[in-house]
Amino acid sequence: MASPVLRGLMAKEELLEFPGTVSELLPNATFRVKLENDHEIIAHTAGKMRKNRIRVLAGDKVLVEMTPYDLTKGRITYRFK
């Protein structure tokens, strides 16, 4: 079996997390999120949120996880109450 480095998997420490607000719902379960540093990205919900049927609506405050290699896309990992 190949090591995680050879398979292209990333270490958890390399991910960046930013709080933001969902500004628009897009097709295919994607969202336009405005981060607190005024950048806008496209994000989709994480698998655990989808599995537990956590709904994300426009105006929700969320936590977005991004890779340092592509700062235009992200994954919504938490919806604040």
Stockholm file with secondary structure:
# STOCKHOLM 1.0

chainA/1-81         MASPVLRGLMAKEELLEFPGTVSELLPNATFRVKLENDHEIIAHTAGKMRKNRIRVLAGDKVLVEMTPYDLTKGRITYRFK
#=GR chainA/1-81 SS CCCHHHHTCCCGGGCEEEEEEEEEEETTTEEEEEETTSCEEEEEECHHHHHTTCCCCTTCEEEEEEETTEEEEEEEEEECC
#=GC SS_cons        CCCHHHHTCCCGGGCEEEEEEEEEEETTTEEEEEETTSCEEEEEECHHHHHTTCCCCTTCEEEEEEETTEEEEEEEEEECC
//
